[in-house]
Amino acid sequence: MPFILKAQLPLSNDGALISIKDGAMMSVHGDVYNQNNGFFHNSDTIYLFEDWINIAGNEGFNSLGEGIVILNGSNQRIRGNDITRFYDLRLQETGIKFGDLDVYVDGFLQLNDREFNLDTNTVHVFNTDLNAVTNNQGFVSSLNNGGLLRDMTNNQAYFFPVGSSIGSLRYRPVYLSPSSSNANTFKIRMAHLDATLDAFDRDQKDSIICEINSFFYHRIWRVQGTDSVQTQIYYDEGIDGTFDSIAHWQGPPKWEITGDVNAGFDATENLNYLQTVNYIDDFSFPAFALANIADSLDLDPNMTAACEGETFTFNAPTGFINYDFFVNEIMTQSGSNNVFSSILDDGDRVRAVAWNGECLHFSQTISVTIYMNEITLSADTLSACDYDTITFTGSPGFNNYDFLVNGISTQSGPSSIFATSDLNDGDLVQVIGTDDFCDYESNILQITIYTNSISLSADVILACEGDPFTFTANGVFNTYEFFVNGVSVQNTNANIYTSPLNDGDVVYVIGTDDFCDYQSNSITVNLFMHPIELTVMPDIVCEGDTLIFTATPGFNTYDFYIDGGLIQTGASNELIIQTLDNMNMVTVHGTDDNCTFISNAVSVMIYKKTLDLTASDLEICEGESIIFTASGGFNTYEFFINFTEAQTSSSNVFTANNLMQGDQIFVRATDENCTYESEILTVNVFQNSIDIALENMIVCEGDTLIFSASSGFTNYDFFIDSLLVQSGNSDTYTGINLSDSISIYVEGFDGNCTYASNSISFSYFDDMVFLEADQTAFCEGGIANVMASPGFDNYDFYLNDFLIQSGAANDIQLNDLSDQDQLFAIASFNTCIVNSDTLTFTIHPSISIQAFGDTTIVEGAVAPLSATGAASYQWTPTEFLNCTVCPNPLASPEETSVFYVSGQSEFGCGDVDSVFVNIIPPGEFIPFIPNAITINDDGKNDTWNIRFLDAFPENEVVILNRWGDKLYSAKPYTNGFDGTFQGKKLPRGTYYYILRVNMDNQYQTFKGPLTIIR
């Protein structure tokens, strides 16, 4: 049967050893004192209903690895002068358990559902078992650098149940998981206040952080060891809000994200938690807080793959203040526009960063693909003779090949080969290849076609048999090869060939220059064997040219016939005519003295061509171009505008720019033989104009801006910085939240053409308003006069965000201010509203001077005076004091007097108090009880000296601390208290005395505070 000891009064070992054996139990319903170097040996359980007080100069227990101490009362304290090292400490029943100094737990700490309030102290759990600390919603609360300290030798999660009941109750535990099983020691405290109040300014944060928890934060110290830890912090989403990150105060001083976290809900604790994915290794600063970081920004592209030269458009969500777009990490666009358009290169990476006024939001990075291909055009030759065939070949691998000659499609299909003989000198040839994605343009090849002409003439074409004929080639060539009846008879650089011929022989010549061979006309010769030869000059005839037909001379008369009809007769052997039609047959009958001979029939080719001129359009808008195309097949084309030459080349295409109303265009074309002229085309140019204006005269930031365009158009397109923002039949555009750096213009369509207006910009009203105060730092009760910048219509003054004055006055007088009150103004001019800077007032606290020493002394004695609460002092009247500026002067008045002391703080704030000194004649004794002693070993007031107490030998003194603990007692008291307890100096502070004195056989009791000043 276990032995049970119950004690109702305080239990003290008083230097002895109290031992509770295994199977025994001690229940103490009063305080337990471990004192005078006594010990407790506990092998079972101690139930304690009041306080544990250790003043023994040791750690309380000499039992190792055993023994339970249960705090089983209400609002109990662990106190004393010496730290107690418990093995198993359990908190039960009701109230708060207090640790008035550090507490050691060698084994297990069971908090159950109680708060363990340590003030600025620490409870150190040495047991490295994961379950060494348990609870049932109970927690450790502390201030400043106090907290729960645990030794750890495991890489699993260690539990730190921390919280606070200051203000509202918050239980917010933490788990730490070390990176290894090495020895480490960590301490945690939950700080139940805004971290800014502890100099961890929540506004000093990384740009990605939107919010730092304002209700609480945790201090985490790595006291010993080098391991990093994963951190799991609990919170109540319904009370604290939602969070998605953990922030750490780091240097340079600001809050930074610890990295990725895992979120969860603990059903046992009924709390949410966040756990760091990474291990935290930096504990230079102990502050950790729950935070919210920016959401990801969804960047929406119109496409992610395109052909070279196409425009990509990226749309970011609306609703942000500013958007920064980056291409390959280089900022390319910044401003309020959430759309970014650009032509990009293959592999370019695009991302966006948006600012909402609190934090930055980062988009994903989008890589674009540019379909890359290349087509090359080659030719078997780039120069050829007229009518030679040239073969062009495009690079293989394309689905379709579109061959262009002078920009006009000539062949389109799957074949990569294009062969043609229908090219003119200077023609430009290109191919466009199409694969599965895009069209690709090749290089352009320019073709050279060599052209020349040669004609053959003879000195005579009628001769006597055996007479030589002389033929002359006209034109400049390198070599001349003459042919008779198709057989080469001479090939030299001479252009003359002389030889006798047979009747009817046919002669022609081929001239060769640096490039090609050219064949002349053929001449048939006749001998005087009754022939007559008819020739015509020139042999190449343009429409309207004069023709001269010449018959062989030597005949008496000549009869000329056209298609069998006689048109001229006489002695002349020439027929001159201009009205001949193409292919009319001309012959001549020559009559000599004997015969009439019929000549050969001569037909002349009259070169007749039709030169047509067409236009892409004869009705255009001002500034548009017209493409004029002439009929093909000519060597040169000469285009005229209003009869002034505008272009001469081998191209039959002419692009005319900047044409005016009524301009006339025609073309002249020349082939190898003739020149031709087209009809005249007249141009009709539509003309109109459009203007844009801003209706508002004074523009305020945030105003709605109305831009008006000229009326009379069917459609209006408004552009801001070349980006279309509105299209329709409205001639006004209303802009909201526009930047004053933009340029805006409008394009109007009147049914025929589109006309662009002038571009306009604007600037917002940007006057500033500033506040000036005659003082921003002063003592409580002071007055501040504040003046705002003049020139505005109205001023609204706000103190701590509350409107306190509104009107035309730009000055205000403030009183009854509190420290860190903030004043700002909102000024208005016309429709513009401007915010001022903010003035923060520093209000130094008033001080409370407390003067001590109201007393009665015997005439001629000295009364010690004392004052506290100020940085400097001034006593009056001065004539009876040994020091007028000391906090503790000695007064020796000759009569009852009042001494006044005025004090000032370091900021100049003051207060006044007084001490009354009553003078009595010798013999009228009462005890004089000082309320303070200055124990500094200076020989003055080092003991508590109650004057005149020796007149009352029957007396008793008791001195207590603030918890009612007896620190000193004496009966009778002989002025021997020196501020020590059990040989140790008591800390500075206020204590309490009780003095009982027998006066005239009646005991009177005096009570009051006693301040120990060191």
PASE-134258 format. One record per residue (C-alpha): x, y, z. Coordinates in pm, whole numbers, padded with zeros to 5 digits, always signed. Layout:
<nodes>
XYZ ...
</nodes>
This chain:
<nodes>
+00000+00000+00000 +00157+00334-00103 +00247+00587+00159 +00069+00922+00118 +00184+01240+00294 -00049+01539+00295 +00057+01884+00411 -00179+02177+00455 +00074+02441+00550 +00382+02542+00352 +00632+02257+00347 +01005+02334+00386 +01297+02095+00404 +01500+02375+00571 +01833+02223+00476 +01720+01862+00515 +01653+01587+00258 +01291+01495+00192 +01267+01158+00017 +00957+01017-00156 +01021+00654-00228 +00876+00446-00509 +00513+00371-00421 +00482+00678-00199 +00311+01006-00277 +00328+01351-00124 +00044+01602-00154 +00114+01957-00039 -00172+02205-00027 +00059+02493+00057 +00391+02614-00083 +00695+02387-00102 +01027+02545+00002 +01357+02393-00092 +01598+02600+00117 +01923+02610+00312 +02092+02368+00069 +01827+02106+00131 +01724+01846-00131 +01426+01641-00245 +01467+01282-00351 +01157+01188-00549 +01110+00835-00678 +00734+00868-00720 +00496+01166-00717 +00462+01507-00554 +00118+01675-00584 +00159+02048-00529 -00136+02285-00486 +00054+02609-00431 +00400+02738-00534 +00734+02565-00571 +01010+02786-00420 +01375+02692-00460 +01612+02903-00250 +01845+02623-00151 +02139+02707-00381 +02093+02382-00579 +01870+02231-00853 +01613+02095-00602 +01630+01719-00669 +01911+01471-00626 +01702+01191-00781 +01805+01128-01141 +01579+00987-01412 +01272+00950-01191 +01008+01137-01001 +00693+01325-01097 +00595+01674-00984 +00233+01765-01056 +00120+02128-01031 -00233+02048-00925 -00368+02381-00803 -00466+02713-00955 -00234+02992-01077 +00077+02825-00935 +00435+02951-00960 +00780+02802-00983 +00991+03067-00814 +01284+03135-00592 +01646+03223-00651 +01767+02890-00795 +01669+02697-01106 +01495+02366-01033 +01571+02062-01247 +01253+01850-01255 +01239+01508-01413 +00869+01468-01499 +00676+01798-01469 +00301+01792-01522 +00054+02083-01528 -00303+02005-01418 -00627+02140-01280 -00699+02512-01331 -00535+02847-01375 -00204+02945-01525 +00126+02797-01417 +00405+03056-01393 +00779+03020-01422 +00933+03320-01245 +01279+03197-01346 +01418+02939-01585 +01289+02580-01549 +01479+02259-01632 +01300+01935-01725 +01524+01631-01744 +01254+01389-01857 +00904+01476-01966 +00697+01795-01976 +00321+01731-01980 +00133+02056-02037 -00209+01894-02065 -00455+02184-02120 -00269+02444-01911 -00072+02757-02002 +00289+02757-01877 +00366+03132-01854 +00742+03186-01837 +00753+03566-01876 +01105+03627-02017 +01233+03291-01891 +01296+02955-02062 +01185+02599-01994 +01464+02364-02109 +01367+02001-02188 +01688+01795-02194 +01523+01466-02292 +01572+01413-02669 +01279+01167-02691 +01029+01289-02955 +00748+01252-02696 +00931+01435-02418 +00684+01725-02456 +00310+01650-02474 -00008+01846-02434 -00382+01860-02478 -00405+02214-02617 -00179+02336-02337 +00112+02558-02433 +00421+02750-02326 +00389+03129-02332 +00676+03372-02292 +00804+03723-02366 +01114+03871-02528 +01374+03594-02557 +01195+03342-02336 +01047+03022-02471 +01055+02643-02494 +01405+02496-02538 +01452+02133-02652 +01755+01911-02702 +01724+01698-03021 +01920+01398-03153 +01676+01275-03416 +01593+01378-03772 +01218+01346-03710 +00967+01614-03606 +01004+01770-03258 +00695+01928-03104 +00700+02283-02965 +00353+02368-02819 +00370+02745-02788 +00104+03012-02761 -00015+03314-02564 -00317+03440-02372 -00220+03807-02399 -00521+03986-02541 -00688+03685-02702 -00595+03318-02657 -00381+03175-02937 -00229+02828-02937 +00004+02804-03240 +00247+02510-03207 +00556+02445-03422 +00730+02126-03536 +01102+02122-03623 +01257+01834-03822 +01640+01839-03822 +01832+01735-04131 +02028+01469-03938 +02046+01288-03604 +02330+01504-03478 +02292+01684-03146 +02104+02015-03177 +01924+02250-02941 +01642+02481-03055 +01424+02731-02867 +01088+02868-02984 +00861+03145-02861 +00528+03253-03008 +00525+03636-03008 +00160+03739-02976 +00184+04079-03142 +00250+04254-03469 +00613+04180-03563 +00658+04547-03654 +00632+04637-03284 +00939+04417-03223 +01140+04601-03494 +01064+04334-03757 +00884+04582-03985 +00621+04396-04189 +00647+04661-04461 +01014+04575-04512 +00959+04270-04730 +01062+04108-05055 +00860+04222-05356 +00705+03876-05398 +00551+03893-05049 +00204+04046-05037 +00132+04013-04665 +00300+03920-04337 +00079+03785-04055 -00001+04080-03825 -00138+03877-03533 +00169+03681-03430 +00505+03551-03534 +00752+03295-03396 +01104+03340-03270 +01319+03035-03346 +01676+03010-03216 +01935+02744-03296 +02110+02749-02959 +02350+02462-03026 +02437+02247-03327 +02472+02314-03698 +02185+02120-03859 +01922+02285-04074 +01555+02208-04006 +01224+02178-04180 +00976+02409-04007 +00603+02338-03964 +00398+02629-03825 +00032+02591-03721 -00243+02851-03752 -00622+02882-03740 -00751+02977-04083 -01086+03097-03943 -00919+03335-03694 -00579+03419-03842 -00669+03415-04210 -00522+03209-04495 -00151+03190-04575 +00056+03020-04842 +00417+03080-04735 +00656+03114-04444 +00872+03428-04426 +01200+03478-04239 +01349+03811-04130 +01696+03815-04287 +01974+04062-04354 +01978+04311-04504 +01681+04353-04269 +01366+04245-04449 +01122+03957-04472 +01211+03691-04731 +01034+03370-04834 +01194+03052-04697 +01101+02861-05013 +00823+02624-05117 +00585+02495-04851 +00342+02206-04810 +00003+02300-04667 -00222+02076-04460 -00480+02042-04186 -00421+01859-03857 -00756+01714-03745 -00616+01632-03400 -00514+01993-03335 -00801+02127-03549 -00547+02367-03701 -00402+02438-04043 -00026+02426-04098 +00247+02515-04346 +00570+02311-04366 +00884+02426-04547 +00999+02194-04826 +01356+02317-04794 +01567+02292-04482 +01632+02626-04312 +01991+02686-04208 +02003+03062-04141 +01905+03161-03787 +02099+03489-03775 +01765+03652-03707 +01509+03451-03507 +01185+03594-03653 +00961+03365-03864 +00607+03452-03974 +00325+03323-04190 +00294+03511-04516 +00113+03533-04845 +00302+03563-05169 +00180+03677-05506 -00039+03449-05715 +00102+03331-06045 +00011+03547-06343 -00155+03361-06633 +00002+03494-06953 -00218+03411-07255 -00052+03417-07601 -00246+03434-07924 -00006+03164-08049 +00323+03004-07952 +00439+02915-08303 +00437+03138-08611 +00602+03215-08939 +00894+03454-08952 +00775+03816-08937 +00433+03741-08783 +00329+03929-08466 +00282+03753-08132 +00035+03903-07884 +00048+03818-07513 -00244+03908-07285 -00194+03938-06908 -00499+03953-06676 -00641+04300-06622 -00667+04475-06287 -00301+04545-06210 -00133+04884-06183 +00174+04810-06392 +00293+04537-06627 +00657+04466-06716 +00709+04234-07014 +01044+04059-07055 +01187+03899-07368 +01485+03677-07291 +01494+03841-06942 +01530+04190-07095 +01243+04427-07009 +01083+04525-07339 +00762+04700-07228 +00655+04862-06902 +00335+05046-06816 -00035+05005-06756 -00094+04814-07081 -00163+04446-07012 -00111+04349-07378 +00231+04301-07536 +00271+04258-07914 +00597+04199-08095 +00772+04016-08377 +00996+03756-08212 +01282+03526-08298 +01281+03150-08270 +01326+03034-07909 +01255+03376-07756 +01122+03351-07399 +00847+03587-07285 +00722+03645-06933 +00534+03920-06748 +00554+04074-06401 +00249+04264-06270 +00230+04501-05970 -00096+04541-05776 +00029+04801-05529 +00134+04547-05268 +00349+04283-05439 +00469+04152-05771 +00292+03872-05960 +00509+03662-06192 +00380+03481-06499 +00502+03160-06651 +00771+03184-06917 +00647+03112-07269 +00892+03005-07538 +00794+03074-07898 +00875+02878-08209 +00948+03044-08542 +00914+02803-08830 +01248+02831-09001 +01311+02723-09356 +01497+02860-09653 +01453+02830-10026 +01719+02909-10282 +01660+02971-10653 +01928+02871-10905 +01937+02886-11287 +02138+02696-11547 +02232+03039-11676 +02158+03400-11596 +02221+03528-11949 +02085+03395-12281 +02012+03485-12629 +01667+03591-12736 +01426+03290-12724 +01679+03058-12555 +01531+02840-12281 +01646+02904-11920 +01578+02643-11651 +01525+02757-11291 +01542+02519-10992 +01415+02582-10635 +01548+02409-10321 +01380+02070-10270 +01149+01978-09983 +00856+02220-10024 +00493+02131-10088 +00439+02401-10351 +00656+02627-10566 +00521+02956-10698 +00757+03102-10963 +00728+03478-11014 +00854+03680-11313 +00866+04051-11231 +00640+03979-10932 +00373+03801-11142 +00304+03433-11076 +00400+03236-11388 +00399+02878-11262 +00259+02729-10940 +00259+02367-10832 +00460+02087-10670 +00741+02103-10929 +01062+02273-10817 +01171+02329-11182 +01060+02611-11409 +01181+02627-11771 +01094+02915-12006 +01213+03094-12317 +00968+03380-12278 +01193+03620-12089 +01298+03973-12160 +01620+04147-12075 +01622+04255-11709 +01338+04028-11600 +01341+03937-11228 +01268+03576-11133 +01188+03452-10779 +01024+03146-10626 +00804+03120-10314 +00818+02782-10141 +00539+02660-09914 +00593+02390-09653 +00348+02265-09388 +00365+02596-09200 +00474+02901-09396 +00566+03065-09725 +00936+03140-09783 +01072+03379-10043 +01389+03289-10230 +01664+03510-10363 +01584+03708-10680 +01767+03634-11004 +01790+03903-11274 +01809+03772-11633 +02007+03921-11918 +01867+03864-12272 +02108+03966-12546 +01942+04145-12844 +02093+04281-13166 +01997+04313-13537 +02177+04269-13872 +02068+04354-14229 +02221+04268-14562 +02244+04494-14864 +02388+04441-15214 +02542+04680-15461 +02320+04530-15734 +02081+04244-15755 +02067+04233-16137 +02376+04176-16330 +02514+04022-16630 +02616+03672-16607 +02965+03647-16456 +02954+03995-16304 +03040+03997-15927 +02784+04090-15667 +02896+04281-15353 +02701+04229-15032 +02740+04449-14723 +02627+04348-14370 +02494+04637-14158 +02569+04633-13785 +02867+04588-13558 +02963+04225-13497 +03277+04032-13420 +03242+03794-13716 +03027+03779-14027 +02943+03444-14189 +02793+03477-14538 +02575+03200-14683 +02477+03131-15044 +02188+02897-15079 +02243+02794-14719 +02609+02705-14760 +02874+02902-14572 +03101+03077-14817 +03289+03325-14591 +03346+03352-14213 +03567+03646-14115 +03551+03977-13940 +03481+04147-14273 +03126+04269-14331 +03162+04263-14714 +03131+03963-14939 +03201+03984-15312 +03148+03702-15560 +02982+03619-15893 +02659+03430-15848 +02416+03228-16039 +02074+03344-16127 +01844+03295-15835 +02112+03243-15572 +02003+03342-15222 +02245+03527-14996 +02222+03604-14624 +02467+03673-14341 +02492+03567-13974 +02660+03819-13744 +02815+03705-13415 +02879+03948-13128 +03013+03866-12777 +02698+03678-12688 +02479+03549-12970 +02434+03481-13347 +02196+03702-13550 +02070+03624-13904 +02012+03899-14157 +01761+03932-14434 +01819+03721-14746 +01898+03869-15090 +01825+03678-15409 +02028+03784-15711 +01934+03771-16077 +02131+03777-16391 +02048+03969-16703 +01847+03684-16844 +01533+03884-16898 +01484+03939-16528 +01373+04245-16343 +01426+04265-15970 +01199+04455-15740 +01324+04563-15399 +01173+04766-15120 +01332+05001-14870 +01326+04976-14584 +01270+04609-14544 +01144+04656-14190 +00839+04884-14193 +00641+05035-13916 +00283+05139-13962 +00278+05476-14143 +00637+05456-14273 +00717+05555-14634 +00808+05259-14858 +01029+05284-15159 +00999+05002-15408 +01284+04999-15659 +01291+04798-15978 +01598+04698-16168 +01703+04999-16370 +01772+04999-16733 +01420+04963-16860 +01240+05219-17061 +00912+05204-16864 +00805+05056-16535 +00454+04947-16445 +00405+04894-16070 +00122+04669-15946 -00019+04615-15598 -00205+04287-15569 -00243+04290-15950 -00370+04645-15974 -00167+04902-16166 -00092+05202-15955 +00202+05369-16135 +00353+05365-16485 +00638+05560-16636 +01008+05580-16674 +01073+05582-16296 +01190+05257-16150 +01079+05362-15796 +00743+05341-15626 +00704+05558-15316 +00396+05480-15105 +00266+05511-14743 -00073+05340-14764 +00039+04985-14810 -00129+04715-14609 +00046+04431-14445 +00141+04152-14694 +00022+04339-15007 +00201+04191-15311 +00398+04447-15519 +00540+04367-15862 +00686+04569-16144 +00689+04516-16517 +01002+04653-16680 +01013+04724-17047 +01338+04767-17227 +01386+04811-17597 +01286+04460-17655 +01082+04307-17376 +00885+04353-17069 +01000+04155-16782 +00798+04070-16473 +00988+04116-16158 +00973+03915-15849 +00677+03982-15622 +00764+04170-15314 +00546+04166-15005 +00623+04388-14711 +00551+04309-14349 +00400+04614-14184 +00467+04594-13815 +00138+04663-13639 +00100+04610-13265 -00157+04722-13015 -00012+04877-12699 -00265+04849-12414 -00228+05018-12076 -00424+04890-11776 -00432+05013-11416 -00488+04830-11088 -00741+05100-11004 -00815+05448-11140 -01000+05561-10828 -00772+05575-10524 -00731+05730-10184 -00479+06006-10135 -00134+05861-10087 -00215+05521-10241 -00020+05376-10531 -00148+05258-10871 +00021+04983-11067 +00006+05045-11442 +00074+04746-11671 +00146+04776-12043 +00115+04501-12301 +00413+04265-12304 +00658+04186-12582 +00838+04523-12616 +01200+04599-12547 +01152+04929-12363 +00862+05107-12202 +00847+05483-12143 +00575+05587-11896 +00450+05948-11884 +00255+06140-11616 +00093+06450-11755 +00321+06411-12062 +00635+06417-11843 +00857+06112-11853 +00832+05920-11524 +00997+05583-11597 +01194+05429-11884 +01306+05066-11856 +01250+04720-11990 +00971+04663-11737 +00613+04689-11858 +00501+04763-11501 +00505+05111-11348 +00405+05189-10991 +00293+05549-10951 +00295+05716-10610 +00157+06048-10483 -00080+06094-10776 -00308+06396-10787 -00665+06435-10898 -00690+06432-11283 -00335+06312-11348 -00298+06152-11698 -00080+05850-11762 +00018+05683-12093 +00308+05465-12216 +00529+05440-12524 +00676+05101-12606 +00954+05008-12851 +01034+04668-12990 +01316+04577-13234 +01143+04763-13513 +00890+05023-13405 +00759+05252-13135 +00394+05241-13018 +00183+05463-12795 -00106+05364-12566 -00428+05544-12481 -00431+05799-12194 -00569+05697-11853 -00703+05963-11611 -00682+05918-11229 -00951+06012-10977 -00808+06074-10624 -01046+06087-10327 -00945+06359-10080 -01057+06424-09723 -00907+06507-09376 -00979+06425-09012 -00873+06596-08687 -00875+06486-08321 -00904+06703-08009 -00922+06656-07631 -01235+06814-07484 -01099+06863-07129 -00884+07167-07060 -00753+07058-06718 -00684+06685-06689 -00649+06512-06354 -00501+06174-06304 -00789+05927-06296 -01022+06163-06496 -01229+06029-06779 -01085+06181-07100 -01304+06241-07406 -01132+06262-07744 -01341+06397-08035 -01275+06343-08404 -01406+06534-08707 -01761+06434-08798 -01881+06300-09131 -01708+05961-09139 -01876+05622-09138 -01617+05452-08916 -01358+05568-08664 -01056+05369-08541 -00889+05522-08235 -00527+05427-08166 -00315+05472-07851 +00058+05436-07918 -00034+05268-08250 -00253+05009-08070 -00619+04999-08177 -00839+05067-07874 -01183+05143-08032 -01350+05090-08370 -01701+05189-08474 -01923+05472-08593 -01868+05686-08281 -01653+05997-08338 -01558+06014-07966 -01336+05794-07751 -01357+05791-07373 -01028+05704-07200 -00999+05592-06838 -00674+05558-06640 -00463+05665-06936 -00094+05740-06902 +00001+06098-06984 +00292+05966-07194 +00067+05819-07463 +00005+05944-07815 -00348+05908-07955 -00478+05953-08307 -00783+05845-08511 -00841+05701-08856 -01171+05782-09026 -01335+05597-09316 -01574+05799-09537 -01695+05519-09764 -01404+05550-10003 -01083+05590-09804 -00931+05589-09459 -00769+05913-09335 -00536+05947-09036 -00557+06244-08802 -00282+06429-08623 -00149+06266-08302 -00210+06439-07970 -00072+06390-07621 -00163+06543-07285 -00023+06595-06936 -00203+06549-06607 -00234+06825-06354 +00066+06749-06130 +00089+07020-05867 +00204+06878-05533 +00084+06958-05183 +00323+06947-04886 +00268+06982-04514 +00489+07194-04285 +00455+07192-03905 +00610+07428-03652 +00698+07118-03449 +00654+06742-03490 +00810+06629-03163 +00696+06765-02823 +00563+06662-02486 +00210+06544-02412 -00036+06833-02417 +00164+07039-02670 +00014+07209-02977 +00128+07173-03340 +00044+07429-03611 +00045+07278-03959 +00039+07459-04294 -00035+07295-04635 +00092+07426-04969 -00135+07711-05091 -00312+07739-05424 -00582+07469-05395 -00959+07515-05370 -01023+07286-05073 -00821+07102-04808 -00934+06788-04618 -00711+06712-04320 -00702+06352-04190 -00560+06247-03855 -00498+05873-03840 -00727+05834-04147 -01016+06028-03981 -01133+06356-04137 -01088+06635-03881 -01116+06953-04092 -01245+07039-04440 -01260+07372-04619 -01063+07640-04800 -00823+07693-04508 -00481+07545-04565 -00375+07555-04199 -00482+07359-03892 -00398+07357-03520 -00362+07019-03344 -00367+06940-02974 -00421+06629-02762 -00200+06433-03001 -00073+06083-02924 +00267+05943-03010 +00303+05840-03374 -00025+06009-03476 -00017+06072-03850 -00162+06369-04039 -00208+06402-04410 -00418+06626-04636 -00613+06579-04956 -00624+06901-05162 -00847+06962-05460 -00818+07201-05753 -01094+07214-06009 -01166+06836-06039 -00814+06724-05943 -00738+06565-05609 -00381+06556-05472 -00256+06368-05165 +00002+06536-04945 +00296+06379-04766 +00229+06238-04419 +00352+06401-04099 +00422+06168-03807 +00421+06329-03463 +00643+06211-03183 +00477+06282-02850 +00711+06238-02561 +00535+06093-02258 +00477+06312-01959 +00653+06209-01646 +00527+06156-01294 +00761+06284-01025 +00726+06097-00698 +00884+06262-00397 +00939+06055-00084 +01021+06147+00268 +00711+06303+00427 +00830+06282+00781 +00846+06430+01130 +01185+06502+01276 +01316+06648+01596 +01422+07005+01572 +01783+07020+01458 +01776+06674+01293 +01828+06597+00925 +01551+06456+00701 +01651+06247+00397 +01444+06340+00088 +01409+06130-00227 +01258+06175-00571 +01217+05936-00867 +01069+05944-01215 +01285+06207-01389 +01623+06245-01554 +01710+06572-01372 +01581+06740-01059 +01556+07086-00898 +01459+07127-00528 +01322+07444-00361 +01355+07618-00124 +01730+07581-00147 +01856+07728+00182 +01795+07416+00398 +01920+07154+00145 +02269+07012+00107 +02207+06967-00270 +01939+07121-00490 +01985+06906-00805 +02029+06563-00643 +01755+06299-00637 +01827+06229-00269 +01920+06552-00083 +01928+06598+00294 +01704+06866+00445 +01765+07042+00779 +01481+07295+00811 +01444+07506+01123 +01066+07488+01107 +00799+07275+00949 +00848+07310+00571 +00730+07187+00234 +01007+07105-00017 +00917+07105-00386 +01100+06909-00651 +01058+06968-01026 +01191+06709-01270 +01242+06681-01641 +01278+06380-01871 +01551+06352-02137 +01295+06508-02377 +01228+06811-02155 +00889+06696-02020 +00840+06793-01655 +00640+06737-01335 +00639+06862-00975 +00589+06690-00638 +00652+06789-00278 +00772+06647+00055 +00639+06761+00389 +00884+06775+00677 +00725+06830+01019 +00944+06973+01296 +00866+06878+01658 +01043+06983+01973 +01273+06736+02140 +01083+06475+02346 +00783+06431+02116 +00917+06112+01955 +00746+05896+01699 +00924+05649+01469 +01055+05797+01147 +01025+05524+00880 +01225+05576+00556 +01058+05437+00243 +01383+05365+00058 +01739+05250+00120 +02034+05295-00116 +02247+04985-00072 +02555+05083-00269 +02820+05055+00003 +02877+05431+00014 +02818+05447+00386 +02487+05628+00348 +02146+05459+00388 +02311+05115+00350 +02070+04981+00614 +01708+05055+00686 +01730+05297+00975 +01402+05371+01156 +01476+05679+01359 +01349+05710+01716 +01261+05337+01722 +01492+05294+02021 +01231+05490+02219 +00997+05197+02167 +01188+04880+02259 +00880+04659+02217 +00857+04641+01839 +00854+04385+01557 +00944+04419+01185 +00851+04190+00889 +00965+04252+00526 +00784+04078+00235 +00829+04058-00142 +00548+04132-00390 +00418+03772-00365 +00394+03793+00013 +00703+03582+00079 +00873+03667+00409 +01228+03782+00345 +01320+03932+00682 +01181+03953+01038 +01318+04085+01366 +01177+04131+01718 +01285+04379+01827 +01425+04552+01518 +01760+04719+01568 +01801+04887+01225 +01995+04592+01088 +01817+04512+00757 +02076+04553+00475 +01876+04434+00173 +01995+04070+00173 +01817+03739+00201 +02001+03426+00313 +02328+03600+00244 +02239+03708-00113 +02158+04060-00228 +01794+04114-00307 +01731+04263-00649 +01640+04627-00678 +01268+04691-00657 +00981+04759-00422 +00917+04547-00111 +00676+04589+00178 +00725+04635+00552 +00502+04579+00857 +00611+04754+01180 +00429+04687+01509 +00518+04927+01797 +00396+04930+02163 +00307+05289+02236 +00165+05353+02582 +00072+04984+02620 -00108+04985+02289 +00035+04829+01974 +00020+05044+01667 +00089+04902+01318 +00272+05090+01044 +00274+04953+00683 +00419+05074+00359 +00652+05020+00064 +01025+04996+00098 +01229+05056-00218 +01574+04904-00253 +01794+05122-00472 +02133+04995-00582 
</nodes>
